[in-house]
Amino acid sequence: MLAPTAFLKRTRMGCTAVVLALGLPGCQAASVQRVCADATYYFPADSFPRHYPASDAQRRLWYATPLARLGEPSLSCGHAVNAQSYRLLWLNGQAHPVVIRITRTEDVISLHAFQLSGWGATDPGRLTAYSHRRLTEAEWHRLQSALIGADFWRLPTSGNLYGIHGGQWVIEGNDRGRYHLVDRWSPTAGAYRALGDLFFELTGWTKPYPNQ
């Protein structure tokens, strides 16, 4: 009989640790982590402060909806312990939603980029554009340099600027189990904006205008 290990609950997009039970094939045993329900699968509860224009639950739902529509994996829960992933979610009231994810597993660095047909905070719509490519070591180092330049891992999740016209630049990172989330409204310049722009550059897509 198999010895009890950390039971990683199967979900439609991955595995999440919940309780001690028998190991399951295809799921890596790890230390017990938080339970991921539908409402917290992408973003942990209380990710966003109370002074945001929308509640934590509303903002998590808004940001999670396009990710779920695309079948994107969660970076905050059930992420592979040997992988490094960074994802930009760009939501603009006058443009179509964009999701760009970069993942490194050992020597394989891949980029997946998606554009949906929706607008702003409305229904994200259907997939209208997709790009996938392998990145080089030099491109990966560009990303790492941009993360350091933006001081990504030390930035607070929330910013102090909000507006109706413009866009949300949401960047997530998971470095072998270390997760962080940063959300900014229409950064016009600076290191964080340069980091966001780099996702578009590596995809080969046109960068948003400065006021977007």
C-alpha positions as CSV (number, residue, x, y, z in Angstrom):
1,M,0.0,0.0,0.0
2,L,1.3,3.4,-0.9
3,A,2.4,5.7,2.0
4,P,0.3,8.8,2.5
5,T,1.7,11.8,0.5
6,A,0.4,15.3,-0.1
7,F,-2.7,14.8,-2.2
8,L,-2.8,17.2,-5.1
9,K,-6.5,17.5,-6.1
10,R,-7.1,17.3,-9.8
11,T,-8.8,20.3,-11.4
12,R,-9.6,21.0,-15.1
13,M,-6.3,22.9,-15.4
14,G,-3.9,21.4,-12.9
15,C,-3.3,20.0,-9.4
16,T,-3.8,21.7,-6.1
17,A,-2.6,20.5,-2.7
18,V,-5.4,20.0,-0.2
19,V,-5.0,17.2,2.4
20,L,-2.9,14.1,3.1
21,A,-4.0,11.1,1.1
22,L,-2.7,8.6,-1.4
23,G,-0.5,9.9,-4.2
24,L,-2.1,10.4,-7.6
25,P,-0.3,9.6,-10.9
26,G,0.5,12.6,-12.9
27,C,0.6,15.0,-9.9
28,Q,3.7,15.9,-8.0
29,A,3.7,15.5,-4.3
30,A,4.7,18.7,-2.4
31,S,4.1,20.4,0.8
32,V,0.5,21.2,1.6
33,Q,-0.6,24.5,-0.1
34,R,-3.7,26.5,0.0
35,V,-6.9,25.0,-1.4
36,C,-7.9,26.5,-4.7
37,A,-11.6,26.9,-5.3
38,D,-13.1,28.3,-8.5
39,A,-13.2,31.8,-7.1
40,T,-9.5,31.7,-6.0
41,Y,-8.1,29.5,-8.7
42,Y,-6.2,32.3,-10.5
43,F,-5.9,34.9,-7.7
44,P,-5.8,34.2,-4.0
45,A,-8.5,35.8,-1.8
46,D,-7.6,39.3,-0.6
47,S,-5.2,39.9,-3.4
48,F,-6.5,43.4,-3.9
49,P,-6.9,46.1,-1.2
50,R,-10.2,47.6,-0.1
51,H,-9.4,51.0,-1.5
52,Y,-9.6,49.6,-5.0
53,P,-12.6,51.0,-7.0
54,A,-14.0,47.4,-7.1
55,S,-14.0,44.8,-4.3
56,D,-11.4,42.1,-4.1
57,A,-14.0,39.5,-5.3
58,Q,-15.1,41.7,-8.2
59,R,-11.5,42.4,-9.4
60,R,-10.5,38.8,-9.1
61,L,-13.5,37.7,-11.2
62,W,-12.8,40.4,-13.8
63,Y,-9.1,39.4,-14.2
64,A,-9.8,35.7,-14.0
65,T,-12.6,35.6,-16.6
66,P,-10.3,36.0,-19.7
67,L,-7.8,33.6,-18.3
68,A,-10.5,31.0,-17.8
69,R,-11.9,31.6,-21.3
70,L,-8.5,30.8,-22.7
71,G,-8.0,27.8,-20.4
72,E,-4.9,29.3,-19.0
73,P,-3.1,27.6,-16.1
74,S,-3.0,29.2,-12.7
75,L,0.3,30.7,-11.7
76,S,-0.7,31.1,-8.0
77,C,-1.9,27.5,-7.4
78,G,-0.7,24.2,-8.6
79,H,2.3,25.7,-10.5
80,A,5.1,23.2,-11.3
81,V,7.8,23.4,-8.7
82,N,10.6,23.3,-11.3
83,A,9.2,26.0,-13.6
84,Q,9.4,29.8,-13.9
85,S,6.4,31.6,-15.4
86,Y,5.5,35.2,-16.0
87,R,2.2,36.4,-17.4
88,L,0.9,39.8,-18.6
89,L,-2.9,40.4,-18.6
90,W,-3.7,43.6,-20.5
91,L,-7.3,44.9,-20.2
92,N,-8.2,48.1,-21.8
93,G,-11.6,49.7,-22.2
94,Q,-10.9,50.7,-25.8
95,A,-9.0,47.6,-27.0
96,H,-9.2,43.8,-27.0
97,P,-7.9,41.8,-24.0
98,V,-4.4,40.4,-24.4
99,V,-2.7,37.6,-22.4
100,I,1.0,36.8,-22.8
101,R,2.6,34.0,-20.8
102,I,6.3,33.1,-20.7
103,T,7.4,29.9,-19.1
104,R,10.8,28.3,-18.5
105,T,11.2,24.6,-17.6
106,E,14.8,23.7,-17.5
107,D,16.2,24.7,-20.9
108,V,12.9,25.2,-22.7
109,I,11.6,28.7,-22.8
110,S,8.2,29.2,-24.4
111,L,5.9,32.1,-25.1
112,H,2.2,31.9,-25.6
113,A,0.2,35.0,-26.6
114,F,-3.6,35.4,-27.0
115,Q,-5.9,38.2,-28.0
116,L,-9.7,38.0,-27.4
117,S,-12.5,39.8,-29.2
118,G,-14.1,41.5,-26.2
119,W,-13.6,45.0,-24.7
120,G,-12.6,46.3,-21.3
121,A,-14.6,44.9,-18.4
122,T,-17.2,43.3,-20.6
123,D,-17.3,39.7,-21.8
124,P,-13.8,38.8,-23.0
125,G,-15.2,37.3,-26.2
126,R,-13.6,34.6,-28.3
127,L,-10.0,34.0,-29.4
128,T,-9.0,36.1,-32.4
129,A,-5.2,35.8,-32.4
130,Y,-2.6,33.4,-31.1
131,S,1.1,33.3,-31.2
132,H,3.6,30.7,-29.9
133,R,7.3,30.7,-30.1
134,R,10.4,29.5,-28.3
135,L,12.6,32.2,-26.7
136,T,16.3,32.3,-26.7
137,E,18.6,32.6,-23.7
138,A,19.3,36.2,-24.6
139,E,15.5,37.0,-24.7
140,W,15.1,35.3,-21.3
141,H,17.9,37.4,-19.9
142,R,16.1,40.5,-21.3
143,L,13.0,39.5,-19.3
144,Q,15.0,38.9,-16.2
145,S,16.8,42.2,-16.5
146,A,13.4,44.0,-17.0
147,L,12.1,42.2,-13.9
148,I,15.1,43.4,-11.9
149,G,14.8,46.9,-13.3
150,A,11.2,47.2,-12.3
151,D,11.9,45.7,-8.9
152,F,9.0,43.4,-9.6
153,W,9.3,41.1,-6.6
154,R,9.2,44.0,-4.2
155,L,6.5,46.1,-5.8
156,P,3.2,46.3,-3.9
157,T,0.3,44.6,-5.7
158,S,-1.8,47.8,-6.0
159,G,-0.9,51.2,-7.3
160,N,-2.4,54.6,-6.5
161,L,-3.8,55.6,-9.9
162,Y,-7.2,54.5,-11.2
163,G,-9.3,55.6,-14.1
164,I,-12.1,54.8,-16.6
165,H,-10.2,55.3,-19.8
166,G,-7.0,53.4,-20.0
167,G,-5.9,49.9,-19.2
168,Q,-4.9,47.5,-16.4
169,W,-1.4,46.1,-16.7
170,V,-1.5,43.0,-14.5
171,I,1.8,41.0,-14.3
172,E,2.1,37.7,-12.4
173,G,5.2,35.8,-11.6
174,N,5.9,32.4,-10.2
175,D,9.6,31.5,-9.7
176,R,9.6,27.8,-8.6
177,G,6.9,28.3,-6.1
178,R,7.4,31.9,-5.2
179,Y,4.3,33.9,-6.4
180,H,3.8,37.6,-6.8
181,L,1.1,39.8,-8.5
182,V,1.3,43.4,-9.5
183,D,-1.5,45.5,-11.0
184,R,-1.1,49.0,-12.4
185,W,-3.5,51.3,-14.3
186,S,-2.1,52.7,-17.6
187,P,1.6,53.3,-16.6
188,T,2.8,55.8,-19.2
189,A,6.5,55.4,-18.6
190,G,9.0,53.9,-16.2
191,A,10.5,50.4,-15.5
192,Y,7.1,48.7,-14.9
193,R,5.8,50.0,-18.2
194,A,9.0,48.8,-19.9
195,L,8.5,45.4,-18.4
196,G,5.0,45.2,-19.8
197,D,6.1,46.5,-23.2
198,L,8.7,43.8,-23.3
199,F,6.0,41.1,-23.3
200,F,4.6,42.6,-26.5
201,E,8.0,43.0,-28.1
202,L,8.9,39.4,-27.5
203,T,5.6,38.3,-29.0
204,G,6.2,40.5,-32.1
205,W,3.0,42.4,-31.5
206,T,2.6,46.2,-31.6
207,K,3.0,47.8,-28.2
208,P,0.0,49.8,-26.8
209,Y,0.2,53.6,-27.0
210,P,1.7,55.4,-24.0
211,N,-1.8,56.5,-22.7
212,Q,-3.1,52.9,-22.9
